[in-house]
Amino acid sequence: MARPYLKMNGLGNDFVVVEARSAAFEPTEAEVRRIADRTAGIGCDQLVSIERSARADARVRFWNADGGEVGACGNGARCAAWLLMKASGRGTATLEVGERVLHASRAGERAVTVDMGAPGLDWPDIPLEEAMDTRGIELEYGPRGAPVLHTPGAVSMGNPHAVFFVADAEGAPVREAGSLLERHPLFPEGANIGFCEVRGRDRVRLRVWERGAGETAACGTGACAAAVAAHRRGLTDRRVEVLMNGGPLTVHWREADGHVLLTGPVALDGTGVLPG
C-alpha cells in the first residue's frame, strides 16, 4: 500500500518521518538507502518511524542513511515529539526510544526540548573495546608522535560519540578523520565523531561526522555529547549553546538528576508518498 511521509528537519539535519502506528513498517537496509539517497530517492540523513507503544505516546525508531538502525537521534526525537504534540494539542509528549522513555515539551511554537536522560560515561556504556578513562580515550589521528587529533572524550547518548577538542572547528579534518575513525576497532558499534571548539564557558562550535551518514548540518546527540565531554574536562559550564553548521542548539546537563536536556527548532518541509 502507498505509505505517506513527512519531510522534516532540525537545523538542517533532515528526516523522512513515517507514521507506522496503523501498519507495521520494517524497511530493509536497501530500502532505507533508496529512501535516503539524495539523487535517486527522497533524500535524508535519517529515516524515522512513529509506532505504537504500551509505555509512551509512541515508539520512535531511527535508521541512518547507510541503512543501519541506530539507538538514538536527538533532532529526530524532537521532530517526532513536535508531531505528537501537534496532533494531541498538548504541550508534552513521551517517546519510547530503545529501552528508554524520553520526555519532551514545547519550547516555543516550533521549538522542542527533549530530556535525553543521563549520559553513559563508563567504557562499557559507550561501548569501547577495552577499559579506558572516557574523559580522554587513547585514540589519535595523524602522524605517529605528532597527532593532529588526540584523546577525545567518549560519551553515550543512547549512541556512541567520541569528541575531539580542536582550536578551530572550521579547519578540522572532519571528512578525513571522521570517515576513518567512525569504524575504528576501539568502537565495536562504530561511533559518531565530533570536532568541538570551545569559545567560552557557555558556548562551543561543533561539527559532527555521523556514523553511517557523514557530516550533517546538525546532530542532537552529538551536541549533547560535546556539552557533556566539555564539562567533564572543566572547559564549560553545564548549560551551553552549541553552534552547529545549521545553527544553534541549547544543551543543559542538569546537575540535580544528571539528565541532559536538548532544545532547538524543528521545521516541516513537505509531504509525499514513499515509492512502492
DRENVEX-517818 format. One line per 2 residues: number of its first residue (from 1); their letters; for each residue y, z, x of N, C-alpha, C. Coordinates in Angstrom, 2 decimals. Atoms other than C-alpha are relative to their C-alpha. Layout:
# DRENVEX-517818
NUM> a> Y,Z,X,Y,Z,X,Y,Z,X | ... $
END
This chain:
# DRENVEX-517818
1> ma> -1.19,0.00,0.84,0.00,0.00,0.00,1.25,0.00,0.88 | -1.25,-0.01,-0.74,3.61,-0.50,1.05,0.48,1.44,0.15 $
3> rp> -0.46,-1.37,-0.25,5.00,2.64,2.64,1.44,-0.05,0.48 | -1.41,0.01,-0.41,8.77,3.18,2.75,0.25,0.97,1.16 $
5> yl> -0.41,-0.89,-1.08,10.51,4.80,5.69,1.52,0.14,-0.02 | -1.42,-0.18,-0.27,13.93,6.19,6.60,0.21,-0.13,1.50 $
7> km> -0.38,0.04,-1.41,15.61,5.40,9.90,1.11,1.04,0.19 | -0.95,-1.07,-0.22,17.45,8.48,11.22,0.23,0.19,1.49 $
9> ng> -0.20,-0.33,-1.41,18.93,9.74,14.45,0.74,1.34,0.13 | -0.76,-1.17,-0.39,20.20,12.90,16.09,0.65,-0.30,1.33 $
11> lg> -0.74,0.39,-1.21,22.89,11.90,18.62,-0.61,-1.22,0.69 | 0.56,1.22,-0.56,21.22,8.52,19.06,-1.48,0.08,0.32 $
13> nd> 1.45,-0.18,-0.14,17.71,9.99,19.54,-0.58,-0.40,-1.35 | 0.26,0.58,1.31,16.25,7.81,16.78,-1.46,0.07,-0.41 $
15> fv> 1.31,-0.27,0.61,13.30,8.18,14.42,-0.25,-0.93,-1.18 | 0.50,0.56,1.26,11.30,6.34,11.82,-0.71,1.15,-0.71 $
17> vv> 0.51,-1.16,0.74,10.59,9.03,9.20,-0.76,-0.48,-1.23 | 0.88,0.44,1.08,7.70,8.56,6.77,-0.32,1.19,-0.91 $
19> ea> 0.39,-0.99,0.99,7.15,10.54,3.57,-1.51,-0.11,-0.23 | 1.47,0.07,0.08,3.43,11.41,3.59,-0.57,1.15,-0.82 $
21> rs> 0.52,-1.09,0.83,3.13,14.21,1.02,-0.83,-0.49,-1.17 | 0.77,0.53,1.12,1.70,11.92,-1.66,-1.16,-0.87,0.43 $
23> aa> 1.08,0.83,-0.52,-0.53,9.74,0.53,-0.13,0.24,1.49 | 0.24,-0.33,-1.41,-2.13,10.54,3.89,0.51,-1.11,0.92 $
25> fe> -0.52,0.94,-0.98,-0.61,8.90,6.97,-0.61,0.35,1.35 | 0.69,-0.25,-1.27,-2.80,8.65,10.07,0.08,-1.26,0.86 $
27> pt> -0.15,1.24,-0.78,-1.42,5.87,12.30,-0.80,0.07,1.29 | 0.65,0.10,-1.30,-3.40,4.71,15.30,1.08,-0.10,1.08 $
29> ea> -0.97,0.13,-1.10,-1.75,4.68,18.74,0.60,-1.40,0.01 | -0.50,1.37,0.00,-1.47,0.90,18.48,1.01,-0.21,-1.13 $
31> ev> -0.94,0.13,1.12,0.23,1.16,15.07,1.33,0.69,0.32 | -1.24,-0.69,-0.39,2.73,3.71,16.41,0.79,-0.86,0.98 $
33> rr> -0.70,0.83,-0.99,3.54,1.45,19.36,0.65,-1.21,-0.67 | -0.58,1.16,0.70,4.10,-1.51,16.99,1.25,0.41,-0.77 $
35> ia> -1.16,-0.48,0.75,6.47,0.53,14.80,1.16,0.29,0.94 | -1.04,-0.43,-0.93,8.37,1.88,17.81,0.59,-1.14,0.82 $
37> dr> -0.44,1.12,-0.83,8.70,-1.50,19.54,1.37,-0.50,-0.48 | -1.37,0.35,0.39,12.41,-2.38,19.59,0.23,-1.52,-0.10 $
39> ta> -0.12,1.46,0.10,11.77,-6.13,19.80,-0.80,-0.54,-1.18 | 0.87,0.54,1.03,8.83,-6.83,17.53,-0.18,0.93,-1.20 $
41> gi> 0.19,-0.96,1.09,8.82,-3.66,15.39,1.32,0.49,-0.55 | -1.22,-0.60,0.56,11.34,-1.34,13.76,0.87,0.55,1.12 $
43> gc> -0.70,-0.57,-1.14,12.26,0.43,16.99,0.38,1.45,-0.20 | -0.35,-1.42,0.08,12.47,4.18,17.59,-0.50,0.70,1.26 $
45> dq> 0.52,-0.86,-1.05,11.99,6.93,20.13,-1.25,0.73,-0.46 | 1.13,-0.72,0.55,9.62,8.85,17.85,-0.23,-0.41,-1.46 $
47> lv> 0.40,0.15,1.40,7.73,8.34,14.60,-0.24,1.40,-0.55 | 0.08,-1.33,0.61,7.91,11.34,12.23,-0.64,-0.12,-1.38 $
49> si> 0.55,-0.04,1.35,5.77,12.13,9.18,0.25,1.36,-0.62 | -0.21,-1.22,0.78,6.55,14.71,6.49,-1.17,0.12,-0.97 $
51> er> 1.26,-0.14,0.73,3.34,16.05,4.95,-0.03,1.30,-0.79 | 0.18,-1.23,0.77,2.13,18.73,2.55,-0.36,1.16,0.93 $
53> sa> 0.31,-1.20,-0.78,1.90,22.29,3.87,-0.22,1.16,-0.95 | 0.23,-1.23,0.76,0.47,25.52,2.49,0.80,1.15,0.58 $
55> ra> -0.69,-1.08,-0.71,2.60,27.53,4.95,1.51,-0.15,0.00 | -1.43,0.27,-0.12,6.04,25.92,4.72,0.38,-1.06,-1.03 $
57> da> -0.43,1.04,0.94,8.13,23.45,2.74,-0.68,-1.33,0.31 | 0.70,1.22,-0.39,6.45,20.66,4.70,-0.59,0.16,1.38 $
59> rv> 0.53,0.13,-1.35,4.29,19.94,7.69,0.64,-1.23,0.61 | -0.67,1.11,-0.66,6.03,17.69,10.22,-0.76,-0.33,1.28 $
61> rf> 0.72,0.46,-1.19,4.25,15.61,12.88,0.84,-1.06,0.72 | -0.81,0.89,-0.83,5.67,13.54,15.74,-0.90,-0.82,0.93 $
63> wn> 0.67,0.88,-0.97,4.46,10.56,17.80,1.07,-0.64,0.88 | -0.90,0.69,-0.92,6.21,9.22,20.91,-0.23,-1.50,-0.07 $
65> ad> 0.04,1.47,0.08,6.87,5.52,21.35,-1.24,-0.59,0.66 | 1.21,0.51,-0.64,3.78,5.17,23.57,-1.24,0.18,-0.87 $
67> gg> 1.11,-0.16,0.93,1.58,6.10,20.59,-0.62,1.36,-0.03 | 0.62,-1.32,-0.07,0.68,9.65,21.59,0.70,1.01,-0.90 $
69> ev> -0.58,-1.06,0.83,1.16,12.54,19.16,0.43,1.15,0.90 | -0.55,-1.09,-0.80,3.30,15.38,20.54,0.23,1.23,-0.87 $
71> ga> -0.02,-1.25,0.73,3.65,19.02,19.60,1.35,0.44,-0.51 | -1.33,-0.46,0.42,7.42,19.31,19.13,1.02,-1.10,0.23 $
73> cg> -1.14,0.91,-0.16,10.64,17.34,18.73,1.17,0.66,-0.71 | -1.10,-0.75,0.60,13.86,19.27,18.19,0.89,-0.82,-0.91 $
75> ng> -0.86,0.82,0.83,16.04,16.45,16.91,-0.75,-0.57,-1.20 | 0.80,0.46,1.12,13.22,15.08,14.77,-0.18,1.09,-1.04 $
77> ar> 0.11,-1.13,0.93,12.74,18.54,13.25,1.29,0.19,-0.77 | -1.28,-0.14,0.69,16.46,18.71,12.47,0.18,-1.08,-1.06 $
79> ca> -0.09,1.08,0.98,16.31,15.32,10.73,-0.90,0.27,-1.20 | 0.93,-0.30,1.10,13.25,16.31,8.68,0.54,1.15,-0.85 $
81> aw> -0.54,-1.14,0.74,14.87,19.63,7.74,1.17,-0.43,-0.88 | -1.14,0.49,0.79,18.04,17.84,6.58,-0.49,-0.72,-1.25 $
83> ll> 0.55,0.70,1.16,15.96,15.59,4.31,-0.55,0.98,-1.02 | 0.57,-0.99,0.92,14.11,18.58,2.83,1.09,0.78,-0.72 $
85> mk> -1.09,-0.74,0.62,17.35,20.48,2.21,0.77,-0.88,-0.97 | -0.69,0.94,0.89,18.98,17.39,0.70,-0.77,-0.15,-1.31 $
87> as> 0.82,0.18,1.20,16.06,16.98,-1.71,-0.04,1.25,-0.87 | 0.14,-1.25,0.77,15.86,20.64,-2.71,1.33,0.56,-0.47 $
89> gr> -1.29,-0.57,0.31,19.58,21.36,-2.83,0.24,1.37,0.61 | -0.14,-1.31,-0.63,19.01,24.50,-0.78,0.65,-0.15,1.37 $
91> gt> -0.62,-0.01,-1.32,20.69,25.49,2.46,-0.95,0.36,1.11 | 1.01,-0.34,-1.00,17.44,26.34,4.25,-1.26,-0.83,-0.24 $
93> at> 1.30,0.66,0.12,14.04,24.76,4.91,-0.93,0.57,1.05 | 1.00,-0.43,-0.97,10.82,25.70,6.66,-0.91,-1.17,0.32 $
95> le> 0.81,1.12,-0.49,8.73,23.30,8.74,-1.22,0.55,0.72 | 1.22,-0.28,-0.76,5.12,23.67,9.84,-0.11,-1.05,1.10 $
97> vg> 0.09,0.90,-1.16,5.03,22.16,13.33,-1.07,0.56,0.92 | 1.12,-0.54,-0.77,1.69,22.60,15.08,-0.42,1.33,-0.57 $
99> er> 0.39,-1.34,0.44,0.79,26.28,14.92,1.18,0.84,-0.47 | -1.20,-0.79,0.28,4.38,27.38,14.31,0.63,-0.40,-1.33 $
101> vl> -0.87,0.30,1.13,6.64,27.60,11.27,1.43,0.18,0.47 | -1.39,-0.02,-0.44,10.24,26.71,12.15,0.92,0.15,-1.21 $
103> ha> -0.97,-0.24,1.07,13.19,27.87,10.06,1.28,-0.76,0.32 | -1.20,0.82,-0.19,16.16,25.55,9.58,1.04,0.38,-1.04 $
105> sr> -1.09,-0.27,0.92,19.56,25.95,7.96,1.12,-1.01,0.21 | -1.16,0.89,-0.12,22.64,23.87,7.23,1.02,0.58,0.96 $
107> ag> -1.09,-0.42,-0.89,25.36,24.00,9.88,1.22,-0.86,-0.25 | -1.08,0.93,0.35,27.70,21.57,8.11,-0.58,-1.06,-0.92 $
109> er> 0.46,1.03,0.93,27.50,18.55,5.80,-1.13,-0.84,0.59 | 1.04,0.79,-0.67,25.46,16.57,8.32,-0.38,0.61,1.33 $
111> av> 0.42,-0.72,-1.20,24.52,19.22,10.84,-1.03,1.04,-0.39 | 1.13,-0.89,0.28,21.42,21.39,11.06,-0.26,0.88,1.22 $
113> tv> 0.49,-0.92,-1.03,20.34,24.45,13.03,-1.48,0.24,-0.24 | 1.42,-0.31,0.08,16.64,24.87,13.75,-0.31,1.13,0.98 $
115> dm> 0.53,-1.07,-0.86,15.14,28.10,15.08,-1.29,-0.52,0.61 | 1.15,0.60,-0.68,12.75,26.66,17.66,-1.01,1.04,0.47 $
117> ga> 0.92,-1.06,-0.43,11.08,30.04,18.26,0.24,0.38,1.44 | -0.13,-0.48,-1.38,10.57,31.73,21.60,-0.58,-1.03,0.96 $
119> pg> 0.53,0.95,-0.98,10.10,29.53,24.68,-1.25,0.55,0.68 | 1.13,-0.39,-0.83,6.85,29.58,26.63,0.42,-0.01,1.46 $
121> ld> -0.51,-0.14,-1.37,7.60,30.83,30.14,-1.07,0.30,1.02 | 1.10,-0.25,-0.94,4.22,31.68,31.68,-0.62,-1.34,0.39 $
123> wp> 0.52,1.30,-0.45,2.50,28.95,33.70,-1.07,-0.57,-0.94 | 0.95,0.62,0.93,-0.40,28.57,31.18,0.68,-0.52,-1.27 $
125> di> -0.70,0.43,1.21,2.18,28.16,28.38,0.53,-1.41,0.13 | -0.72,1.27,-0.17,3.77,25.03,29.89,-0.83,-1.19,-0.50 $
127> pl> 0.76,-0.70,-1.03,0.93,24.28,30.83,0.15,-0.66,1.37 | 0.09,0.50,-1.36,0.71,23.93,34.62,-1.45,0.03,0.45 $
129> ee> 1.37,0.07,-0.51,-2.41,23.11,36.59,-0.37,1.26,0.79 | 0.27,-1.20,-0.79,-2.06,26.27,38.71,1.12,1.00,-0.19 $
131> am> -0.96,-1.08,0.18,-0.25,29.61,38.72,1.23,-0.19,0.87 | -1.27,0.10,-0.72,3.44,29.42,39.71,1.05,0.81,-0.74 $
133> dt> -1.18,-0.59,0.62,6.73,31.18,39.06,0.77,-1.13,-0.68 | -0.58,1.13,0.73,8.17,28.96,36.34,1.53,-0.05,0.09 $
135> rg> -1.44,0.11,-0.25,11.77,29.80,37.30,0.30,-1.14,0.97 | -0.17,1.10,-0.95,11.27,27.27,40.10,-1.36,-0.39,0.53 $
137> ie> 1.37,0.36,-0.36,7.93,25.49,40.41,-0.03,-0.88,1.25 | 0.16,0.73,-1.27,6.57,23.78,43.54,-0.19,-1.49,-0.28 $
139> le> 0.01,1.43,0.30,7.50,20.19,42.75,1.21,-0.63,0.66 | -1.08,0.68,-0.71,9.58,17.75,44.81,-0.03,-1.49,-0.29 $
141> yg> -0.10,1.46,0.08,10.80,14.18,44.62,0.88,-0.46,1.15 | -0.76,0.53,-1.13,11.93,12.24,47.67,-0.76,0.17,1.29 $
143> pr> 0.67,-0.06,-1.30,11.13,12.18,51.39,-0.50,1.41,0.31 | 0.54,-1.30,-0.41,8.93,14.97,52.71,0.93,0.67,1.01 $
145> ga> -0.90,-0.72,-0.89,11.09,17.61,54.33,1.46,-0.15,-0.37 | -1.39,0.21,0.44,14.28,16.25,52.72,0.00,-0.53,-1.43 $
147> pv> 0.14,0.49,1.38,13.57,16.00,48.97,1.35,-0.17,-0.69 | -1.20,0.23,0.80,16.19,14.59,46.63,0.07,1.04,-1.13 $
149> lh> 0.12,-0.97,1.09,14.98,16.95,43.87,-1.10,0.99,0.37 | 1.05,-0.98,-0.30,13.01,20.18,44.13,0.11,1.21,-0.92 $
151> tp> 0.15,-1.27,0.72,11.90,23.42,42.42,0.64,0.01,-1.39 | -0.53,-0.05,1.36,12.61,22.62,38.77,-0.49,1.24,-0.73 $
153> ga> 0.49,-1.02,0.91,12.40,25.29,36.13,-0.95,-0.63,-1.00 | 0.98,0.51,0.97,9.44,24.89,33.75,0.06,0.86,-1.25 $
155> vs> -0.12,-0.68,1.29,9.67,25.76,30.05,-0.80,-0.77,-1.02 | 0.61,0.65,1.17,7.58,25.04,26.97,0.83,0.32,-1.23 $
157> mg> -0.62,-0.16,1.32,9.40,24.47,23.68,-0.93,-0.55,-1.07 | 1.02,0.64,0.82,6.14,23.54,21.98,-0.47,-1.28,0.65 $
159> np> 0.38,1.12,-0.86,6.00,20.71,24.53,0.50,0.33,1.41 | -0.31,-0.39,-1.38,6.23,20.83,28.35,1.26,-0.65,0.57 $
161> ha> -1.22,0.50,-0.63,9.51,20.49,30.27,0.09,0.50,1.43 | -0.40,-0.39,-1.36,10.48,20.51,33.95,1.46,-0.40,0.14 $
163> vf> -1.44,0.22,-0.05,14.24,20.86,34.51,0.50,0.13,1.43 | -0.62,-0.02,-1.32,15.79,19.89,37.85,1.49,0.27,-0.15 $
165> fv> -1.44,-0.24,-0.03,19.28,21.21,38.63,0.61,-0.89,1.07 | -0.57,1.03,-0.87,21.45,18.49,40.15,1.51,0.17,0.07 $
167> ad> -1.45,-0.09,-0.17,25.00,18.21,41.45,0.73,-0.99,-0.90 | -0.64,1.07,0.79,25.71,15.02,39.45,-1.05,-0.65,-0.88 $
169> ae> 1.00,0.55,0.91,23.68,14.14,36.37,0.13,-1.51,-0.13 | -0.20,1.44,0.17,25.24,10.68,36.16,-0.71,-0.79,1.11 $
171> ga> 0.62,0.69,-1.13,23.87,9.78,39.59,-1.43,0.37,0.25 | 1.38,-0.45,-0.20,20.48,11.44,39.19,-0.99,-1.16,-0.17 $
173> pv> 0.99,1.08,0.09,17.41,9.19,39.69,-0.94,0.18,-1.20 | 0.75,-0.34,1.21,16.30,9.62,36.08,-1.20,-0.91,-0.19 $
175> re> 1.11,0.93,0.23,14.20,6.48,35.70,-1.04,0.10,1.12 | 0.92,0.01,-1.13,12.70,6.58,39.19,-0.84,1.28,0.04 $
177> ag> 0.72,-1.27,-0.08,11.81,10.28,39.25,-0.72,0.32,-1.29 | 0.61,-0.32,1.28,11.13,10.65,35.54,-1.30,-0.73,-0.23 $
179> sl> 1.20,0.79,0.23,8.62,7.82,35.35,-1.13,0.40,0.94 | 1.02,-0.43,-0.96,6.82,9.14,38.44,-0.54,1.38,-0.33 $
181> le> 0.39,-1.41,0.14,6.76,12.84,37.56,-0.52,0.37,-1.38 | 0.44,-0.38,1.35,6.06,12.78,33.81,-1.53,0.16,-0.07 $
183> rh> 1.46,-0.11,-0.01,2.33,12.37,34.61,-0.50,0.58,1.33 | 0.40,-0.64,-1.25,2.24,14.41,37.82,-1.22,0.88,-0.24 $
185> pl> 1.21,-0.83,0.19,-1.13,16.19,38.35,0.29,1.47,-0.30 | -0.34,-1.39,0.29,0.68,19.53,38.11,0.08,0.25,-1.50 $
187> fp> -0.16,-0.12,1.45,1.15,18.83,34.36,-1.20,-0.63,-0.70 | 1.19,0.58,0.62,-2.24,18.40,32.64,0.28,-0.73,-1.32 $
189> eg> -0.37,0.68,1.24,-0.48,17.34,29.42,1.22,-0.89,0.19 | -1.23,0.71,-0.27,2.36,15.49,31.14,1.19,0.93,-0.21 $
191> an> -1.20,-0.83,0.17,5.95,16.73,30.99,1.22,-0.88,-0.24 | -1.32,0.59,0.12,9.45,15.82,29.90,0.81,0.46,1.22 $
193> ig> -0.70,-0.31,-1.24,11.68,15.69,32.98,1.51,-0.01,-0.25 | -1.43,-0.13,0.22,15.26,16.98,32.71,0.77,0.01,1.30 $
195> fc> -0.90,0.04,-1.14,18.19,16.48,35.10,1.30,0.64,-0.47 | -1.04,-0.85,0.58,20.75,19.22,34.47,1.08,0.31,1.02 $
197> ev> -1.18,-0.33,-0.81,24.24,19.53,35.96,0.75,1.13,-0.69 | -0.72,-1.14,0.57,25.83,22.93,35.34,1.49,-0.18,0.23 $
199> rg> -1.44,0.22,-0.09,29.52,22.52,34.57,0.80,1.26,-0.34 | -0.66,-1.26,0.31,30.31,26.11,33.58,-1.01,0.96,-0.60 $
201> rd> 0.92,-0.99,0.58,28.79,29.29,32.16,-0.40,-0.38,-1.41 | 0.26,0.31,1.40,28.92,27.73,28.70,-0.23,-1.49,-0.25 $
203> rv> 0.22,1.43,0.22,28.25,24.03,29.27,-0.78,-0.63,1.15 | 0.76,0.76,-0.99,25.87,21.69,31.05,-0.03,-1.46,-0.44 $
205> rl> 0.22,1.43,0.26,25.38,17.93,31.30,-1.47,-0.27,0.27 | 1.45,0.17,-0.11,21.78,16.85,30.74,-0.42,-1.43,-0.33 $
207> rv> 0.71,1.24,0.31,19.76,13.66,30.93,-1.49,0.31,0.03 | 1.42,-0.32,0.13,16.10,13.65,29.93,-0.83,-1.28,-0.02 $
209> we> 1.04,1.03,0.05,13.20,11.34,30.69,-1.12,0.59,-0.86 | 0.99,-0.56,0.92,10.92,11.95,27.71,-1.38,-0.60,0.27 $
211> rg> 1.39,0.40,-0.17,7.19,11.81,28.23,-0.39,-1.00,-1.10 | 0.45,1.00,0.96,5.97,8.61,26.58,1.09,-0.76,-0.70 $
213> ag> -1.10,0.71,0.67,9.43,7.42,25.53,1.06,-0.51,0.97 | -1.04,0.38,-0.94,11.60,7.08,28.66,1.28,0.80,-0.24 $
215> et> -1.26,-0.72,0.20,15.23,8.19,28.84,0.51,-0.26,-1.41 | -0.50,0.11,1.36,16.59,8.89,25.37,1.45,0.47,-0.05 $
217> aa> -1.41,-0.37,0.14,20.14,9.35,24.10,0.17,1.51,-0.13 | -0.03,-1.46,0.13,19.34,12.98,23.30,-1.43,0.49,-0.13 $
219> cg> 1.33,-0.61,0.12,16.36,15.34,23.40,0.22,1.46,-0.36 | -0.25,-1.35,0.47,16.47,18.52,21.34,-0.78,1.06,0.76 $
221> tg> 0.77,-0.98,-0.75,13.62,20.34,23.02,0.42,0.02,1.46 | -0.50,0.05,-1.37,14.97,19.14,26.38,1.27,0.82,0.17 $
223> ac> -1.21,-0.80,-0.04,18.34,20.70,25.58,-0.34,1.48,0.00 | 0.43,-1.40,0.05,16.62,23.97,24.67,-0.59,0.44,1.34 $
225> aa> 0.65,-0.35,-1.27,14.52,23.93,27.84,1.02,0.13,1.12 | -1.01,-0.06,-1.04,17.54,23.22,30.04,0.83,1.28,-0.11 $
227> av> -0.79,-1.22,0.20,19.52,26.08,28.49,-0.78,1.23,0.43 | 0.84,-1.13,-0.38,16.62,28.49,28.96,-0.17,0.05,1.52 $
229> aa> 0.22,0.04,-1.45,15.91,27.35,32.53,1.26,0.38,0.76 | -1.26,-0.31,-0.68,19.60,27.60,33.49,0.32,1.49,-0.10 $
231> hr> -0.28,-1.43,0.14,19.98,31.10,32.08,-0.96,0.83,0.85 | 0.97,-0.74,-0.82,16.79,32.26,33.83,0.39,-0.03,1.48 $
233> rg> -0.45,0.10,-1.39,18.34,31.11,37.13,1.36,0.67,0.20 | -1.29,-0.66,-0.10,21.57,33.01,36.36,1.18,-0.95,0.03 $
235> lt> -1.03,1.02,-0.11,23.58,29.79,36.07,0.90,-0.09,-1.23 | -0.76,0.12,1.24,24.75,30.02,32.44,-0.20,1.25,-0.85 $
237> dr> 0.19,-1.03,1.00,25.19,32.40,29.54,-1.08,-0.46,-0.98 | 1.07,0.31,0.94,22.79,32.45,26.60,0.39,-1.07,-1.03 $
239> rv> -0.45,1.05,0.92,24.90,30.12,24.44,0.71,-1.08,0.81 | -0.59,1.09,-0.78,25.70,26.72,25.94,0.13,-1.26,-0.83 $
241> ev> -0.10,1.36,0.52,26.94,23.31,24.94,-0.73,-0.91,0.98 | 0.78,0.91,-0.83,24.50,20.70,26.22,0.47,-1.42,-0.30 $
243> lm> -0.53,1.35,0.20,26.20,17.33,26.67,-1.05,-1.01,0.45 | 1.02,1.00,-0.29,23.67,14.52,26.45,0.63,-1.39,-0.10 $
245> ng> -0.55,1.35,0.05,24.08,10.74,26.58,0.62,-0.30,-1.37 | -0.48,0.29,1.35,24.54,10.65,22.79,1.05,0.96,-0.52 $
247> gp> -0.98,-0.98,0.46,26.85,13.67,22.56,-0.50,1.42,0.20 | 0.33,-1.40,-0.26,26.73,17.48,22.45,-0.94,0.63,-1.02 $
249> lt> 0.80,-0.91,0.80,24.10,19.87,21.12,0.37,1.42,0.43 | -0.24,-1.39,-0.34,24.56,23.63,20.98,-1.33,0.74,0.01 $
251> vh> 1.22,-0.77,-0.14,21.76,25.91,22.19,0.37,1.47,0.20 | -0.21,-1.45,-0.14,21.69,29.69,21.76,-1.37,0.65,0.19 $
253> wr> 1.23,-0.75,-0.27,18.85,31.61,23.42,0.29,1.45,-0.37 | -0.39,-1.28,0.58,19.14,34.70,21.27,-0.66,1.16,0.72 $
255> ea> 0.53,-1.13,-0.76,18.74,37.98,23.11,-0.84,0.92,-0.87 | 0.65,-0.98,0.87,17.62,40.05,20.10,-1.49,-0.25,-0.16 $
257> dg> 1.42,0.31,0.23,14.33,38.24,19.49,-0.55,-1.06,0.95 | 0.46,0.99,-0.95,14.15,35.67,22.30,-0.16,-1.40,-0.57 $
259> hv> 0.13,1.33,0.60,14.30,32.73,19.88,1.13,-0.92,0.48 | -0.97,1.01,-0.41,16.11,29.50,20.74,0.47,-0.76,-1.23 $
261> ll> -0.60,0.69,1.14,18.49,28.06,18.14,0.65,-1.30,0.48 | -0.50,1.33,-0.36,19.30,24.34,18.31,0.85,-0.54,-1.15 $
263> tg> -0.93,0.47,1.04,22.32,22.96,16.42,0.60,-1.34,0.42 | -0.61,1.29,-0.26,23.59,19.41,16.13,0.02,-0.86,-1.24 $
265> pv> -0.15,0.89,1.14,24.37,16.47,13.84,-1.26,-0.84,-0.26 | 1.04,0.96,0.36,21.96,14.18,12.00,0.68,-1.18,-0.70 $
267> al> -0.56,1.18,0.66,22.56,10.66,10.67,-1.12,-0.79,-0.64 | 0.93,0.89,0.71,20.78,8.43,8.16,0.49,-1.43,0.20 $
269> dg> -0.41,1.34,-0.40,20.86,4.85,9.42,-0.42,-1.10,-0.98 | 0.45,1.04,0.91,18.92,2.95,6.77,-1.39,0.27,-0.51 $
271> tg> 1.32,-0.11,0.60,15.69,2.41,4.87,-0.75,-1.31,0.19 | 0.81,1.21,-0.08,12.82,-0.04,4.91,-1.41,0.29,-0.42 $
273> vl> 1.42,-0.14,0.32,9.11,-0.58,4.39,-0.81,-0.34,1.24 | 0.82,0.24,-1.18,6.54,-0.28,7.15,-0.78,-1.30,-0.14 $
275> pg> 0.79,1.24,0.08,4.83,-3.58,7.99,-1.45,0.33,-0.28 | 1.38,-0.24,0.39,1.36,-3.84,6.50,-0.97,-0.35,1.11 $
END
